[in-house]
Amino acid sequence: MKVLLIGSGGREHALAWKLAQSPRLSKLFASPGNPGIAAHAELVDIAPDNIVGFAREENIGLVVVGPEQPLVDGLADALRAHGMLVFGPSAAAAQLEGSKGFTKDLCRRAGIPTADYDRFQDAASAKAALPRFGLPVVIKADGLAAGKGVVIPTTTAEAEAAIDEMFGGQFGSAGTEVVIEEFMTGEEASFFALTDGTTIVPFGSAQDHKRVGDGDTGPNTGGMGAYSPASIVTPEIEAQVMERIIRPTVATLAAEGMPYSGVLYAGLMLTEDGPKLIEYNCRFGDPETQVLMTRFDGDLVTLLADVAEGRLDEIAPPVLADRAALTVVMAADNYPGTPIKGGAIGGIDVAERDGAQVFQAGTAEVGGHLVAAGGRVLAVTATGHTVAEAQRRAYAAVDKVDFPTGFCRRDIGWREVEREAGRVA
């Protein structure tokens, strides 16, 4: 089977690395890809409006859409309209990520536990509603904002400033509508499930680290690291998430004519009242994909094709290995502000000698040399019997990467390492 992978980030490098291991794969294309993906796929730069044509000309058996924007824009619909297999939801179903207000309204209709909220189309009404929610409060740009459209002010002045910035265009068209939510207390976790619109199977848990600085300080980013599994997502919690959050979502979308096919990535808050939905993503996470793929020993081409074909009820549920995985994002200096691009990168081969995987995200080749070309540049990933062991191996690999104009957090996985130490003690 020929496979076309859409995307260019660390998530897509991890997917390409795993797809390339499938005995069913005859050829892997990636558009646009990156220098790391080029080790596993032929890179092709296909214009968005020509992806269908390329897939038909090359007799592509499966298209895997990595990022959210093409899904929200309807790429999966265009491919399916020509009878092609595609892993990823329709534009209608991808509204789960494309519009936070859409998801909150769906939760209200389906009785899915989530934070109280309201939607606003202008700054004045949003500010007037602030006293109802108290402080701290969660303010979100409704649309896609690359993981950065969420602010958690602790004062009224900060909240009003955030509202003004969103409606003033800080996040572009994503901020033409704003969602205000009550602040939930608890620990965050990520949960993944695969569905073909009818059958649903779990696909692991993880914990992301959104803040740029150690100790979860500083502004939110697209993710500075992650580990899997997250032990706080116990079998009991997983069962609650499946029954109270994932299944009602899939059933409601199907009943309303928007069947969901692909991966559902649920951001959860584990509260005293049980798990509640923070938000949905309609694709694999980044950097969560890096840790999920290093725990998955199965055939990814076959699994994603089974989802696309609606055959999940005919196969054994996928199983992730018992080992832990941890990934550390190396970002360009000044991220999440305007990153310093062009910095030289070396030592990746040295970092990988002891079994680590260095997935590339914001990289480019210039004059035969690898350089930083984005905010999040590398995701250095390692496995171990425990998260603490995976952490040690990942940071040992990080220290072998030569990236003078980059930085990373030094505490990825800290909560789980502390929990493991407590269990041992």
C-alpha positions as CSV (number, residue, x, y, z in Angstrom):
1,M,0.0,0.0,0.0
2,K,1.2,3.5,-0.8
3,V,0.6,6.0,2.0
4,L,0.5,9.8,1.8
5,L,1.2,11.6,5.1
6,I,0.2,15.3,5.3
7,G,2.2,17.6,7.7
8,S,5.6,18.7,8.6
9,G,6.0,18.7,12.4
10,G,7.3,16.4,15.1
11,R,4.0,14.6,15.2
12,E,4.3,13.8,11.5
13,H,7.9,12.6,12.0
14,A,6.8,10.2,14.7
15,L,4.0,9.0,12.5
16,A,6.3,8.6,9.5
17,W,8.8,6.7,11.7
18,K,6.1,4.2,12.7
19,L,4.3,4.0,9.3
20,A,7.7,3.1,7.7
21,Q,7.9,0.0,9.9
22,S,4.8,-1.5,8.5
23,P,5.2,-4.6,6.2
24,R,2.2,-3.4,4.3
25,L,3.9,-0.2,3.2
26,S,5.2,-0.1,-0.4
27,K,6.0,3.6,-0.4
28,L,5.5,6.5,1.9
29,F,5.1,10.1,0.6
30,A,5.0,13.1,2.9
31,S,3.8,16.6,2.1
32,P,5.6,18.9,2.8
33,G,7.5,16.9,5.4
34,N,10.8,17.9,7.0
35,P,14.5,16.8,6.9
36,G,13.8,14.2,9.6
37,I,10.8,12.7,7.8
38,A,12.9,12.5,4.6
39,A,14.7,9.5,6.2
40,H,11.4,7.6,6.0
41,A,9.5,9.1,3.1
42,E,9.7,10.8,-0.3
43,L,9.0,14.5,0.3
44,V,6.6,16.1,-2.0
45,D,5.4,19.7,-1.8
46,I,1.7,19.4,-2.9
47,A,-0.5,22.4,-3.0
48,P,-3.6,21.9,-0.8
49,D,-6.0,22.0,-3.8
50,N,-3.9,19.3,-5.6
51,I,-3.7,16.7,-2.9
52,V,-6.7,14.7,-4.3
53,G,-5.1,14.8,-7.8
54,F,-1.8,13.6,-6.5
55,A,-3.4,10.8,-4.5
56,R,-5.3,9.6,-7.6
57,E,-2.2,9.9,-9.9
58,E,0.0,7.9,-7.5
59,N,-2.7,5.4,-6.6
60,I,-2.4,6.2,-2.9
61,G,-4.1,3.6,-0.7
62,L,-4.3,5.7,2.5
63,V,-4.0,9.4,3.3
64,V,-3.0,10.2,6.9
65,V,-3.7,13.8,7.8
66,G,-1.5,15.0,10.6
67,P,-2.4,18.6,11.4
68,E,-5.8,20.0,12.3
69,Q,-6.1,22.8,9.8
70,P,-6.5,20.6,6.7
71,L,-9.1,18.6,8.5
72,V,-11.1,21.7,9.5
73,D,-10.7,22.9,5.9
74,G,-12.4,19.7,4.6
75,L,-9.5,17.7,3.1
76,A,-10.9,14.4,4.4
77,D,-14.3,15.2,2.7
78,A,-12.6,15.9,-0.6
79,L,-10.6,12.7,-0.5
80,R,-13.7,10.6,0.5
81,A,-15.7,12.2,-2.3
82,H,-13.3,10.5,-4.7
83,G,-13.5,7.1,-3.0
84,M,-10.2,7.4,-1.2
85,L,-9.3,6.0,2.2
86,V,-8.3,8.8,4.6
87,F,-7.5,8.8,8.3
88,G,-9.1,11.9,9.8
89,P,-12.6,13.3,10.4
90,S,-14.8,15.4,8.1
91,A,-14.9,19.1,8.3
92,A,-18.2,19.0,10.2
93,A,-16.8,16.6,12.8
94,A,-13.5,18.4,13.0
95,Q,-15.4,21.4,14.4
96,L,-14.7,19.6,17.7
97,E,-11.3,21.3,17.5
98,G,-12.1,24.1,15.0
99,S,-14.6,25.7,17.4
100,K,-14.4,25.6,21.1
101,G,-17.9,26.9,21.3
102,F,-19.2,24.1,19.1
103,T,-17.7,21.5,21.5
104,K,-19.0,23.2,24.6
105,D,-22.5,23.3,23.0
106,L,-22.2,19.6,22.1
107,C,-21.3,18.8,25.7
108,R,-24.3,20.7,27.0
109,R,-26.6,18.8,24.6
110,A,-25.1,15.4,25.4
111,G,-24.7,15.9,29.1
112,I,-20.9,15.6,28.9
113,P,-19.1,16.8,32.1
114,T,-17.2,20.0,31.3
115,A,-16.7,23.5,32.8
116,D,-19.5,26.0,32.8
117,Y,-19.2,28.5,30.0
118,D,-20.7,31.1,27.7
119,R,-19.9,32.3,24.2
120,F,-19.4,36.0,23.2
121,Q,-19.1,37.9,19.9
122,D,-18.0,41.2,21.4
123,A,-15.8,42.5,24.1
124,A,-18.4,44.5,26.0
125,S,-20.7,41.5,26.7
126,A,-17.7,39.3,27.5
127,K,-16.4,41.7,30.1
128,A,-19.9,42.1,31.6
129,A,-20.1,38.4,32.2
130,L,-16.8,38.1,34.1
131,P,-18.3,38.5,37.6
132,R,-20.4,35.4,37.0
133,F,-17.3,33.2,36.5
134,G,-15.1,34.6,39.3
135,L,-11.3,34.4,39.4
136,P,-9.2,32.8,38.1
137,V,-11.1,32.5,34.8
138,V,-10.4,30.7,31.5
139,I,-10.7,32.8,28.3
140,K,-10.3,31.0,25.0
141,A,-10.2,32.2,21.4
142,D,-13.0,30.1,19.7
143,G,-11.0,29.0,16.7
144,L,-7.7,27.4,15.9
145,A,-4.8,29.2,17.5
146,A,-1.9,26.6,17.4
147,G,-2.4,25.7,21.0
148,K,-1.9,29.2,22.3
149,G,-5.4,30.7,22.3
150,V,-6.0,30.1,26.0
151,V,-5.4,32.6,28.8
152,I,-6.1,32.1,32.5
153,P,-6.2,35.6,34.1
154,T,-6.1,35.9,37.9
155,T,-7.3,39.5,38.1
156,T,-10.2,41.4,36.4
157,A,-7.8,43.7,34.7
158,E,-5.9,40.8,33.2
159,A,-9.1,39.2,32.1
160,E,-10.4,42.4,30.4
161,A,-7.0,42.9,28.7
162,A,-7.1,39.3,27.4
163,I,-10.6,39.9,26.0
164,D,-9.5,43.1,24.3
165,E,-6.5,41.4,22.8
166,M,-8.5,38.4,21.4
167,F,-11.2,40.6,19.8
168,G,-8.4,42.9,18.7
169,G,-6.9,40.2,16.5
170,Q,-4.1,38.7,18.7
171,F,-5.1,35.3,17.4
172,G,-6.4,36.4,14.0
173,S,-9.8,35.0,12.9
174,A,-9.7,32.5,15.8
175,G,-10.6,35.3,18.2
176,T,-13.7,36.7,16.4
177,E,-15.6,34.7,19.0
178,V,-14.5,34.1,22.6
179,V,-15.5,31.4,25.1
180,I,-15.3,32.2,28.8
181,E,-15.2,29.2,31.2
182,E,-15.1,28.6,34.9
183,F,-11.7,27.6,36.2
184,M,-11.5,23.9,37.0
185,T,-9.2,22.6,39.7
186,G,-7.4,19.3,39.3
187,E,-4.6,17.7,37.3
188,E,-4.6,17.7,33.5
189,A,-4.2,14.6,31.4
190,S,-4.6,13.6,27.7
191,F,-6.6,10.6,26.6
192,F,-6.7,9.1,23.1
193,A,-9.3,7.0,21.4
194,L,-9.7,5.7,17.8
195,T,-13.2,5.5,16.3
196,D,-14.6,4.7,12.9
197,G,-17.9,6.5,13.8
198,T,-19.4,3.4,15.5
199,T,-16.8,1.4,17.3
200,I,-14.5,3.1,19.7
201,V,-11.2,1.8,21.2
202,P,-8.8,3.4,23.7
203,F,-5.3,4.4,22.5
204,G,-3.4,5.4,25.6
205,S,-2.9,8.3,27.9
206,A,-0.3,11.0,28.3
207,Q,0.5,14.2,30.2
208,D,1.6,17.2,28.3
209,H,3.6,20.2,29.7
210,K,2.2,23.4,28.2
211,R,4.1,26.0,30.1
212,V,7.4,27.2,28.7
213,G,9.3,27.1,32.0
214,D,10.3,24.6,34.7
215,G,7.8,24.1,37.4
216,D,5.0,24.9,34.9
217,T,5.8,28.6,34.8
218,G,5.6,31.2,32.0
219,P,3.2,31.4,29.0
220,N,1.5,28.5,27.3
221,T,3.1,26.9,24.4
222,G,2.2,24.1,21.9
223,G,3.8,21.7,24.3
224,M,7.3,21.5,25.8
225,G,7.3,17.7,26.5
226,A,5.1,14.8,27.4
227,Y,5.2,11.3,28.9
228,S,3.0,8.2,28.6
229,P,1.3,6.4,30.2
230,A,-0.2,8.9,32.8
231,S,-0.8,6.7,35.9
232,I,-3.4,9.2,37.1
233,V,-5.6,7.9,34.2
234,T,-6.4,4.7,36.1
235,P,-8.5,1.9,34.6
236,E,-11.4,3.3,36.6
237,I,-10.8,6.8,35.2
238,E,-10.4,5.5,31.7
239,A,-13.8,3.7,32.0
240,Q,-15.4,6.9,33.2
241,V,-13.9,8.9,30.3
242,M,-15.0,6.4,27.7
243,E,-18.6,6.2,29.1
244,R,-19.2,9.8,30.1
245,I,-17.2,11.7,27.5
246,I,-16.0,9.8,24.5
247,R,-19.0,7.6,23.7
248,P,-21.6,10.4,24.1
249,T,-19.5,12.5,21.8
250,V,-19.3,9.9,19.1
251,A,-23.0,9.0,19.4
252,T,-24.1,12.6,19.4
253,L,-22.1,13.5,16.3
254,A,-23.4,10.3,14.5
255,A,-27.0,11.1,15.4
256,E,-26.6,14.7,14.1
257,G,-25.2,13.6,10.8
258,M,-21.5,14.2,11.5
259,P,-20.0,10.7,12.1
260,Y,-16.5,11.0,13.4
261,S,-13.7,8.8,11.9
262,G,-10.1,9.2,13.2
263,V,-8.5,9.8,16.5
264,L,-10.2,11.7,19.3
265,Y,-7.8,13.5,21.6
266,A,-9.5,14.5,24.8
267,G,-7.8,17.1,27.1
268,L,-9.1,16.2,30.6
269,M,-9.2,17.8,34.0
270,L,-9.3,15.2,36.7
271,T,-11.4,16.9,39.3
272,E,-12.8,15.9,42.7
273,D,-16.1,15.2,40.9
274,G,-14.4,13.0,38.3
275,P,-12.9,13.6,34.9
276,K,-14.2,16.6,32.9
277,L,-13.5,17.6,29.3
278,I,-11.3,20.6,28.8
279,E,-11.3,20.5,25.0
280,Y,-11.0,18.1,22.0
281,N,-8.4,17.8,19.3
282,C,-9.3,16.1,16.1
283,R,-5.8,14.6,15.4
284,F,-2.9,13.1,17.3
285,G,-1.2,15.5,19.7
286,D,2.2,17.0,19.5
287,P,4.3,16.1,21.5
288,E,2.0,13.3,22.6
289,T,2.3,11.4,19.3
290,Q,6.0,11.0,19.9
291,V,5.5,9.1,23.2
292,L,2.5,7.1,21.9
293,M,4.3,5.9,18.8
294,T,7.3,4.7,20.8
295,R,5.0,2.6,22.9
296,F,3.0,1.1,20.0
297,D,4.5,-2.1,18.6
298,G,1.7,-2.8,16.1
299,D,1.3,-2.2,12.4
300,L,0.2,1.5,12.2
301,V,-0.6,1.3,8.5
302,T,-3.1,-1.5,9.1
303,L,-4.6,0.1,12.2
304,L,-5.2,3.5,10.5
305,A,-6.6,1.8,7.4
306,D,-9.0,-0.3,9.6
307,V,-10.2,3.0,11.1
308,A,-10.7,4.5,7.7
309,E,-12.5,1.5,6.3
310,G,-14.9,1.2,9.3
311,R,-13.5,-2.1,10.4
312,L,-12.6,-1.5,14.1
313,D,-15.2,-4.0,15.2
314,E,-13.4,-6.7,13.3
315,I,-10.0,-6.4,14.8
316,A,-8.4,-6.9,18.2
317,P,-8.1,-3.5,20.1
318,P,-4.6,-2.0,19.7
319,V,-2.4,-2.4,22.7
320,L,0.4,-0.1,23.9
321,A,3.5,-1.6,25.5
322,D,3.9,-1.5,29.2
323,R,7.1,0.5,28.9
324,A,7.0,4.3,29.6
325,A,8.1,6.9,27.1
326,L,9.1,10.5,27.6
327,T,9.8,13.3,25.1
328,V,11.6,16.6,25.7
329,V,11.0,19.4,23.3
330,M,14.1,21.5,22.3
331,A,12.8,24.9,21.2
332,A,14.4,27.9,19.6
333,D,15.4,30.7,21.9
334,N,12.6,33.2,22.5
335,Y,9.8,30.7,21.9
336,P,6.8,31.0,22.4
337,G,7.5,34.5,21.2
338,T,9.2,35.1,17.8
339,P,11.7,32.2,17.7
340,I,15.3,32.7,16.8
341,K,15.6,30.8,13.5
342,G,18.7,29.7,11.6
343,G,20.6,28.2,14.6
344,A,22.8,25.2,13.7
345,I,21.9,21.8,15.0
346,G,24.2,18.8,15.4
347,G,24.8,15.7,17.3
348,I,21.5,14.0,16.5
349,D,23.2,10.8,15.5
350,V,25.2,10.8,18.8
351,A,22.0,11.3,20.8
352,E,20.3,8.4,19.0
353,R,23.1,5.8,19.6
354,D,21.7,4.6,22.9
355,G,18.2,4.1,21.6
356,A,16.7,7.5,21.8
357,Q,14.7,8.9,18.9
358,V,15.1,12.5,17.9
359,F,11.9,13.6,16.1
360,Q,12.3,16.8,14.0
361,A,9.7,19.5,13.9
362,G,10.9,23.0,13.0
363,T,14.0,22.2,11.1
364,A,15.3,22.9,7.6
365,E,18.4,22.0,5.6
366,V,20.5,25.0,4.5
367,G,23.7,24.4,2.6
368,G,23.7,20.7,3.7
369,H,23.4,21.7,7.4
370,L,20.5,21.2,9.7
371,V,19.1,24.5,11.2
372,A,16.2,25.6,13.3
373,A,13.3,26.9,11.2
374,G,10.5,27.1,13.8
375,G,9.6,27.5,17.5
376,R,9.6,23.8,18.6
377,V,12.5,22.3,16.8
378,L,13.2,18.8,18.1
379,A,11.5,16.2,20.3
380,V,14.0,14.0,22.0
381,T,12.3,10.8,23.0
382,A,13.3,7.8,25.1
383,T,11.7,4.8,26.7
384,G,12.2,2.9,30.0
385,H,10.6,0.6,32.5
386,T,9.5,3.6,34.4
387,V,8.9,7.3,33.6
388,A,12.0,8.1,35.7
389,E,14.1,5.8,33.6
390,A,12.7,7.2,30.4
391,Q,13.4,10.7,31.7
392,R,17.0,9.9,32.5
393,R,17.5,8.5,29.0
394,A,15.8,11.4,27.3
395,Y,17.9,14.0,29.1
396,A,21.1,12.1,28.5
397,A,20.2,12.2,24.8
398,V,19.3,15.9,25.0
399,D,22.7,16.7,26.4
400,K,24.3,15.1,23.3
401,V,22.4,17.4,20.9
402,D,24.4,20.4,19.8
403,F,21.9,23.3,19.6
404,P,23.4,26.4,21.1
405,T,20.4,28.7,20.1
406,G,17.9,26.3,21.7
407,F,16.6,25.5,25.1
408,C,14.3,23.0,26.9
409,R,12.6,22.4,30.2
410,R,14.6,20.2,32.5
411,D,11.7,18.8,34.5
412,I,9.4,17.0,31.9
413,G,7.6,14.2,33.7
414,W,8.2,15.7,37.2
415,R,4.8,14.8,38.6
416,E,5.0,11.2,37.5
417,V,8.6,10.8,38.7
418,E,7.5,12.1,42.1
419,R,4.6,9.7,42.1
420,E,6.9,6.8,41.2
421,A,9.3,7.7,44.0
422,G,6.4,7.8,46.4
423,R,5.2,4.4,45.4
424,V,8.7,3.0,45.8
425,A,9.1,4.6,49.2
